[in-house]
């Protein structure tokens, strides 16, 4: 039964993945063509906005990347292993459920001129943020939850915890345990996560449009503005800015890898000197820091929102649900009938700036004549929903006990029967978490919805970003609150179904 199904299913899965990742080809061609235009480079380099935009981009991206790493590693150092670490890890999905635009909107409504903070403290006045410091700090807090979640997924808990106990009995502190035990164990995964955070911080458009800086904006927003114009020279400048974003990503990644290599080659200080932990630090408030940020975000939006319509829920909900369902089915088939060792190109949307990929999607949609259609927007969301959901499901797939499949084969079951009746039921709980993650990613898509939808499909994200530049505060809070409620509801339903599934299958443990 397995052999006749294997080739057709494999072909279908490969074709579906190729259709989703196809925009990377025109994106590369679009970047290469203007790269050899001397006049285009001259126009770009003579633009007076470029130096300030470059400085704001570098400052905000470095603060976001290094700040998220600092927050995550500090919490790991203080809380792991222990009950508070487990409690924090169980609450991370709820902060991940908060969309970036909703989180940025709550920060804007709190700290901007006329916001909640300055209504309480009338003597305070917001400072002009030309370098995107506020943008970087906001992204650092938001992305630290993702970094912590990735560390939790790859941290070999039992083995390292035993070694940590040995170090503790010898009197070594938590910082020494971080350097000698935790960092070497999680280094490969931490490097990939850091690259994803850096790529997102360099290329974010929606959050940068909400929080600023405004004039000039960051490079990603500037490229977005130029690419949205009809003038060929402006579009060439926008394309070259996309290329500069890629070069910045490569340069910063090389610097980070070089720093890591130097640190790894440095001889550890095995002199026997014990450096005790900082016992005076308030561990309990620090463990509640990130969950409190999510709660404060919801509280601010609830205080400022007004009763009434929360916005275009139908389009947002349909895009999120359909893209997550399609991606979940495709990923399960990909894991079973795809390449046995995986393919590195599936992670490109996480490791590259989003703007060139969206431009590739848009150019391909124009050639096919599908721009402005519902299917085009749904297809554009899948390019980011698929890798994020695969990031959640792949570790659970690799943890499946191979002896179960071997036992099923001895009973005469084929590959398809083992997949549907053995593996899929075991992946119900991680599949629900992956579905909720994919829904959140789809809800956050701003650029693909606006460009490939040709402005015909209004979502909560597109309206929140549009209103952040000077719209009504209650309506803006309504849109951001709608984003928060929808993603929170999907995560809550997924958690409830996951608990019910665990209780129903309790006798099989």
C-alpha positions as CSV (number, residue, x, y, z in Angstrom):
1,X,0.0,0.0,0.0
2,X,2.9,2.3,0.8
3,X,4.8,1.9,-2.5
4,X,2.0,3.0,-4.9
5,X,1.2,6.0,-2.8
6,X,4.7,7.1,-2.1
7,X,5.7,8.6,-5.4
8,X,2.4,10.5,-6.1
9,X,2.2,11.9,-2.6
10,X,5.9,12.9,-2.8
11,X,5.4,14.6,-6.1
12,X,2.3,16.5,-4.9
13,X,4.2,17.7,-1.7
14,X,7.2,18.8,-3.7
15,X,5.0,20.7,-6.2
16,X,3.1,22.4,-3.4
17,X,6.3,23.5,-1.6
18,X,7.8,24.7,-4.9
19,X,4.7,26.8,-5.6
20,X,5.0,28.4,-2.1
21,X,8.8,29.1,-2.3
22,X,8.8,30.1,-6.0
23,X,8.9,33.9,-5.3
24,X,12.5,33.5,-4.0
25,X,13.6,33.1,-7.7
26,X,12.1,36.4,-9.0
27,X,13.2,38.1,-5.8
28,X,16.8,37.1,-6.5
29,X,16.5,38.2,-10.1
30,X,14.9,41.5,-9.1
31,X,17.9,42.2,-6.8
32,X,20.6,41.2,-9.3
33,X,19.3,43.3,-12.2
34,X,19.7,46.8,-10.7
35,X,22.8,45.9,-8.8
36,X,25.0,46.7,-11.8
37,X,23.3,50.0,-12.5
38,X,25.8,52.8,-11.8
39,X,23.1,55.5,-12.2
40,X,20.9,53.7,-9.7
41,X,23.6,53.5,-7.1
42,X,24.4,57.2,-7.7
43,X,20.7,58.1,-7.2
44,X,20.5,56.1,-4.0
45,X,23.8,57.3,-2.4
46,X,22.9,60.9,-3.2
47,X,19.6,60.7,-1.3
48,X,19.8,62.8,1.9
49,X,17.6,60.4,3.9
50,X,20.0,57.5,3.5
51,X,22.6,58.1,6.3
52,X,20.0,58.8,9.0
53,X,17.9,55.8,7.8
54,X,20.9,53.5,7.9
55,X,21.8,54.7,11.4
56,X,18.3,54.1,12.7
57,X,18.2,50.7,11.1
58,X,21.5,49.6,12.6
59,X,20.7,50.9,16.1
60,X,17.2,49.4,16.2
61,X,18.3,46.1,14.8
62,X,21.3,45.7,17.1
63,X,19.3,46.7,20.2
64,X,16.5,44.3,19.2
65,X,18.9,41.4,18.6
66,X,21.3,41.8,21.4
67,X,18.6,42.9,23.8
68,X,16.5,39.8,23.2
69,X,19.5,37.6,23.6
70,X,20.4,39.4,26.9
71,X,16.9,39.1,28.3
72,X,16.6,35.4,27.3
73,X,20.0,34.3,28.6
74,X,19.6,36.3,31.8
75,X,16.3,34.6,32.5
76,X,17.8,31.2,31.7
77,X,20.8,31.9,34.0
78,X,18.5,33.0,36.9
79,X,15.7,30.5,36.6
80,X,17.0,27.3,35.0
81,X,16.5,24.6,36.2
82,X,13.6,24.9,38.6
83,X,9.9,25.3,39.1
84,X,10.0,29.0,38.1
85,X,11.7,28.1,34.7
86,X,8.9,25.5,34.0
87,X,6.2,28.1,34.9
88,X,7.8,30.7,32.7
89,X,8.1,28.2,29.8
90,X,4.4,27.3,30.1
91,X,3.4,31.0,29.8
92,X,5.6,31.8,26.8
93,X,3.0,30.8,24.2
94,X,0.7,33.5,25.6
95,X,3.2,36.2,24.9
96,X,4.0,34.7,21.5
97,X,0.3,34.9,20.8
98,X,0.4,38.7,21.1
99,X,0.9,40.0,17.5
100,X,3.8,42.4,16.9
101,X,1.4,45.2,15.7
102,X,-0.8,44.9,18.8
103,X,2.2,45.0,21.1
104,X,3.7,47.9,19.2
105,X,0.3,49.7,19.3
106,X,0.1,49.4,23.1
107,X,3.6,50.8,23.4
108,X,2.7,53.7,21.2
109,X,-0.5,54.5,23.1
110,X,1.5,54.3,26.4
111,X,4.7,56.2,25.6
112,X,3.9,58.5,22.7
113,X,3.1,62.2,23.2
114,X,-0.4,62.3,24.8
115,X,-0.2,58.7,25.8
116,X,-1.2,57.1,29.1
117,X,2.2,57.7,30.7
118,X,2.3,61.4,29.9
119,X,-1.3,61.9,31.0
120,X,-0.3,60.6,34.4
121,X,3.0,62.4,34.5
122,X,2.3,65.8,33.1
123,X,5.9,67.0,33.7
124,X,7.2,64.3,31.4
125,X,7.6,64.9,27.7
126,X,8.6,62.3,25.1
127,X,12.0,62.7,23.5
128,X,12.6,62.8,19.8
129,X,13.7,59.3,18.8
130,X,15.6,59.7,15.6
131,X,17.6,56.4,15.9
132,X,14.8,54.0,16.6
133,X,15.8,53.2,20.2
134,X,12.2,52.7,21.2
135,X,11.6,50.4,18.2
136,X,14.7,48.4,19.2
137,X,13.6,48.0,22.8
138,X,10.1,47.0,21.9
139,X,11.3,44.4,19.5
140,X,13.9,43.2,22.1
141,X,11.1,42.5,24.6
142,X,8.8,40.9,22.1
143,X,11.5,38.7,20.5
144,X,13.0,37.6,23.8
145,X,9.9,35.4,24.2
146,X,10.7,33.7,20.9
147,X,14.3,33.2,21.9
148,X,13.3,31.8,25.2
149,X,10.8,29.4,23.6
150,X,13.5,28.2,21.1
151,X,16.0,27.6,24.0
152,X,13.3,25.7,25.9
153,X,12.7,23.5,22.9
154,X,16.4,22.5,22.4
155,X,17.7,22.5,26.0
156,X,18.6,19.0,27.1
157,X,16.9,19.3,30.4
158,X,17.8,16.2,32.3
159,X,21.4,15.7,31.4
160,X,22.4,19.4,31.8
161,X,20.4,19.7,35.0
162,X,22.5,16.9,36.5
163,X,25.7,18.5,35.5
164,X,24.4,21.8,36.8
165,X,23.9,20.2,40.2
166,X,27.5,18.9,40.1
167,X,28.8,22.4,39.4
168,X,26.6,23.8,42.1
169,X,27.9,21.4,44.7
170,X,31.4,22.5,43.8
171,X,30.5,26.1,44.5
172,X,30.4,27.4,40.9
173,X,27.9,30.1,40.1
174,X,25.2,30.5,37.5
175,X,27.2,32.5,35.1
176,X,29.9,29.8,35.0
177,X,27.2,27.2,34.4
178,X,25.9,29.4,31.6
179,X,29.3,29.6,29.9
180,X,30.5,26.0,30.4
181,X,27.2,24.1,30.1
182,X,24.3,25.9,28.6
183,X,25.8,27.9,25.8
184,X,27.8,25.0,24.3
185,X,24.7,22.8,24.3
186,X,22.3,25.3,22.6
187,X,24.8,27.2,20.4
188,X,23.7,25.9,17.0
189,X,20.0,26.5,17.7
190,X,20.7,29.8,19.3
191,X,22.7,31.0,16.3
192,X,19.8,30.2,14.0
193,X,17.3,31.9,16.2
194,X,19.6,35.0,16.5
195,X,19.8,35.1,12.7
196,X,16.0,35.0,12.4
197,X,15.6,37.8,15.0
198,X,18.2,39.9,13.2
199,X,16.6,39.4,9.8
200,X,13.2,40.3,11.2
201,X,14.5,43.4,13.0
202,X,16.2,44.7,9.9
203,X,13.2,44.2,7.6
204,X,10.2,45.0,9.8
205,X,7.9,47.5,8.2
206,X,4.6,47.4,10.1
207,X,6.2,47.8,13.6
208,X,8.6,50.5,12.3
209,X,5.6,52.4,10.8
210,X,3.8,52.2,14.1
211,X,6.7,53.2,16.4
212,X,8.9,55.2,14.1
213,X,11.3,56.9,13.5
214,X,9.2,58.8,11.0
215,X,11.3,61.2,8.9
216,X,13.5,59.7,7.7
217,X,12.3,56.2,8.6
218,X,14.3,52.9,8.7
219,X,15.7,51.4,5.5
220,X,12.9,48.9,5.3
221,X,10.2,51.5,5.5
222,X,12.0,53.7,3.0
223,X,12.4,50.8,0.6
224,X,8.7,50.0,1.0
225,X,7.8,53.6,0.2
226,X,10.0,53.8,-2.9
227,X,8.8,50.4,-4.2
228,X,5.2,51.4,-3.8
229,X,5.7,54.4,-6.1
230,X,5.1,54.3,-9.9
231,X,8.3,56.0,-10.8
232,X,11.0,53.7,-12.2
233,X,13.9,55.5,-10.5
234,X,12.2,55.3,-7.1
235,X,11.6,51.6,-7.6
236,X,15.2,51.1,-8.5
237,X,16.3,52.9,-5.4
238,X,13.9,50.7,-3.3
239,X,15.3,47.5,-4.9
240,X,18.9,48.6,-4.2
241,X,17.8,49.3,-0.6
242,X,16.6,45.7,-0.4
243,X,20.0,44.6,-1.6
244,X,21.6,46.8,1.1
245,X,19.4,45.1,3.7
246,X,20.7,41.7,2.6
247,X,24.3,42.9,2.7
248,X,23.8,44.3,6.2
249,X,22.3,41.0,7.3
250,X,25.3,39.1,5.9
251,X,27.8,41.5,7.4
252,X,26.3,41.5,10.9
253,X,25.9,37.7,10.7
254,X,29.6,37.3,9.8
255,X,30.5,39.7,12.7
256,X,28.4,37.7,15.1
257,X,29.8,34.4,13.9
258,X,33.4,35.7,14.2
259,X,32.7,36.9,17.8
260,X,31.3,33.5,18.7
261,X,34.3,31.7,17.1
262,X,36.7,33.8,19.1
263,X,34.8,33.2,22.3
264,X,34.7,29.5,21.6
265,X,38.4,29.3,20.9
266,X,39.3,31.2,24.0
267,X,40.6,29.0,26.8
268,X,38.1,28.7,29.6
269,X,39.1,30.0,33.0
270,X,39.5,26.6,34.7
271,X,41.5,28.1,37.6
272,X,39.2,26.7,40.2
273,X,38.0,30.1,41.2
274,X,34.3,30.0,42.3
275,X,32.1,32.9,41.4
276,X,28.9,32.6,43.4
277,X,25.5,33.6,42.0
278,X,23.9,36.9,42.6
279,X,21.5,35.9,45.3
280,X,20.3,39.5,45.9
281,X,18.5,39.6,42.5
282,X,14.7,39.5,42.8
283,X,14.1,36.2,41.0
284,X,10.3,36.1,41.3
285,X,9.6,39.5,39.8
286,X,12.1,38.8,37.0
287,X,10.3,35.5,36.2
288,X,7.0,37.4,35.8
289,X,8.5,40.2,33.7
290,X,7.7,38.8,30.2
291,X,4.2,37.5,31.1
292,X,3.5,40.9,32.7
293,X,4.4,42.7,29.4
294,X,1.7,40.7,27.6
295,X,-0.8,41.4,30.3
296,X,0.0,45.2,30.3
297,X,-0.4,45.2,26.5
298,X,-3.9,43.8,26.8
299,X,-4.8,46.2,29.7
300,X,-3.7,49.3,27.8
301,X,-5.7,48.3,24.8
302,X,-8.8,47.5,26.9
303,X,-8.6,50.9,28.6
304,X,-8.4,52.9,25.4
305,X,-10.7,50.8,23.1
306,X,-14.3,51.8,22.8
307,X,-17.3,49.5,22.6
308,X,-18.4,48.7,19.1
309,X,-17.0,47.1,15.9
310,X,-13.4,45.8,16.3
311,X,-12.8,45.9,12.6
312,X,-12.6,43.6,9.5
313,X,-12.6,40.3,11.4
314,X,-13.9,38.2,8.5
315,X,-10.9,38.6,6.2
316,X,-8.4,38.4,9.0
317,X,-10.0,35.2,10.4
318,X,-10.4,33.5,7.0
319,X,-6.8,34.2,6.0
320,X,-5.5,32.9,9.3
321,X,-7.6,29.8,9.5
322,X,-7.2,28.7,5.9
323,X,-3.4,29.3,5.7
324,X,-2.8,27.4,9.0
325,X,-5.0,24.5,7.9
326,X,-3.3,24.3,4.5
327,X,0.2,24.6,6.0
328,X,-0.5,22.0,8.7
329,X,-1.6,19.4,6.1
330,X,1.3,20.2,3.9
331,X,3.9,20.1,6.7
332,X,2.7,16.7,7.9
333,X,3.0,15.3,4.4
334,X,6.4,17.0,3.9
335,X,7.7,15.4,7.1
336,X,6.6,12.0,6.0
337,X,7.2,12.0,2.3
338,X,9.6,14.9,1.9
339,X,13.4,14.6,2.0
340,X,14.6,12.4,4.9
341,X,17.1,15.0,6.1
342,X,15.0,18.0,5.4
343,X,16.0,20.9,3.1
344,X,17.8,24.0,4.2
345,X,15.9,26.3,1.7
346,X,12.7,25.9,3.7
347,X,14.1,28.2,6.3
348,X,14.8,31.1,3.9
349,X,11.8,33.2,4.9
350,X,13.0,33.2,8.5
351,X,16.6,34.0,7.7
352,X,16.1,36.7,5.0
353,X,14.6,40.1,5.1
354,X,10.9,40.0,4.2
355,X,10.8,42.9,1.8
356,X,12.7,41.3,-1.1
357,X,10.6,38.1,-0.8
358,X,7.3,40.2,-0.8
359,X,8.6,42.0,-3.9
360,X,9.3,38.6,-5.6
361,X,5.8,37.5,-4.7
362,X,4.3,40.7,-6.1
363,X,6.2,40.5,-9.4
364,X,5.2,36.9,-9.9
365,X,1.5,37.7,-9.1
366,X,1.6,40.5,-11.7
367,X,3.0,38.1,-14.3
368,X,0.4,35.5,-13.5
369,X,-2.4,38.1,-13.4
370,X,-3.6,37.1,-10.0
371,X,-2.8,40.3,-8.0
372,X,-5.8,41.6,-6.1
373,X,-7.4,38.1,-5.7
374,X,-8.1,36.3,-2.5
375,X,-6.1,33.3,-3.5
376,X,-3.0,35.5,-4.2
377,X,-3.1,36.9,-0.6
378,X,-3.6,33.4,0.9
379,X,-0.7,32.1,-1.2
380,X,1.5,35.0,0.0
381,X,0.9,34.2,3.6
382,X,2.0,30.6,3.2
383,X,5.6,31.6,2.6
384,X,5.9,32.6,6.2
385,X,3.3,30.4,7.8
386,X,4.9,27.2,6.6
387,X,8.4,27.6,8.0
388,X,7.1,28.9,11.3
389,X,4.8,25.9,11.7
390,X,7.5,23.6,10.6
391,X,9.8,25.1,13.3
392,X,7.2,24.0,15.9
393,X,6.3,20.5,14.4
394,X,9.7,19.3,13.4
395,X,11.2,18.7,16.9
396,X,8.1,16.7,17.9
397,X,8.3,14.7,14.7
398,X,11.9,13.8,15.4
399,X,11.0,12.7,18.9
400,X,8.6,10.0,17.7
401,X,9.7,6.6,18.9
402,X,10.8,4.6,15.7
403,X,9.9,1.4,17.5
404,X,6.2,2.2,17.1
405,X,6.5,2.3,13.3
406,X,8.6,-0.9,13.4
407,X,5.9,-2.7,15.5
408,X,3.3,-1.5,13.0
409,X,5.3,-2.9,10.1
410,X,5.5,-6.3,11.7
411,X,1.7,-6.2,11.8
412,X,1.5,-5.7,8.1
413,X,0.7,-2.0,8.0
414,X,1.9,0.1,5.1
415,X,3.6,3.5,5.3
416,X,0.3,5.4,4.7
417,X,-1.5,3.5,7.5
418,X,1.4,4.0,9.9
419,X,1.3,7.8,9.1
420,X,-2.4,8.2,9.6
421,X,-3.1,5.8,12.5
422,X,0.2,6.0,14.5
423,X,2.1,9.2,13.8
424,X,-0.7,11.7,13.3
425,X,-2.5,10.9,16.6
426,X,0.8,11.3,18.4
427,X,1.2,14.8,16.9
428,X,-2.2,16.1,17.9
429,X,-0.8,18.3,20.7
430,X,2.2,19.8,18.9
431,X,0.0,20.1,15.8
432,X,-2.5,22.3,17.7
433,X,0.3,24.5,18.9
434,X,1.7,24.7,15.4
435,X,-1.7,25.7,14.1
436,X,-2.1,28.5,16.6
437,X,1.4,29.7,15.8
438,X,0.6,29.7,12.1
439,X,-2.6,31.6,12.7
440,X,-0.7,34.3,14.6
441,X,1.9,34.6,11.8
442,X,-0.8,34.9,9.2
443,X,-2.6,37.6,11.2
444,X,0.7,39.6,11.4
445,X,1.3,39.7,7.7
446,X,1.1,43.4,6.5
447,X,3.2,43.7,3.4
448,X,1.9,40.7,1.5
449,X,-1.7,41.5,2.3
450,X,-1.4,45.1,1.2
451,X,0.6,44.5,-2.0
452,X,-0.8,41.2,-3.3
453,X,-4.3,42.2,-2.2
454,X,-4.0,45.5,-4.1
455,X,-5.7,47.2,-1.2
456,X,-8.9,45.2,-1.6
457,X,-8.6,43.2,1.6
458,X,-8.6,45.1,4.8
459,X,-7.4,43.2,7.8
460,X,-6.9,44.2,11.4
461,X,-3.2,44.5,10.9
462,X,-3.4,46.8,7.8
463,X,-6.0,49.0,9.5
464,X,-4.0,49.2,12.7
465,X,-0.8,50.3,10.9
466,X,-2.8,52.8,8.8
467,X,-4.4,54.3,11.9
468,X,-1.2,54.5,13.8
469,X,0.0,57.5,11.7
470,X,-2.7,59.8,13.0
471,X,-6.1,58.1,13.3
472,X,-8.5,57.9,16.1
473,X,-7.0,56.5,19.3
474,X,-10.1,54.4,20.3
475,X,-10.4,52.9,16.8
476,X,-6.7,52.2,16.7
477,X,-7.0,50.4,20.1
478,X,-10.0,48.5,18.8
479,X,-8.1,47.2,15.9
480,X,-5.1,46.2,18.0
481,X,-7.4,44.6,20.6
482,X,-9.2,42.7,17.9
483,X,-5.8,41.3,16.8
484,X,-5.0,40.3,20.4
485,X,-8.4,38.7,21.0
486,X,-8.4,36.7,17.9
487,X,-4.9,35.2,18.3
488,X,-5.5,34.8,22.0
489,X,-8.7,32.9,21.4
490,X,-7.1,30.6,18.9
491,X,-4.2,29.9,21.3
492,X,-6.7,29.3,24.1
493,X,-8.8,26.9,22.1
494,X,-5.6,25.1,21.0
495,X,-4.5,24.8,24.6
496,X,-7.9,23.5,25.7
497,X,-8.1,20.9,22.9
498,X,-4.5,19.9,23.6
499,X,-5.4,19.3,27.3
500,X,-8.5,17.3,26.3
501,X,-6.4,15.3,23.8
502,X,-3.9,14.5,26.6
503,X,-6.7,13.5,29.0
504,X,-8.4,11.3,26.4
505,X,-5.1,9.5,25.5
506,X,-4.0,9.2,29.1
507,X,-4.5,5.5,29.2
508,X,-2.0,5.0,26.3
509,X,1.0,6.5,28.2
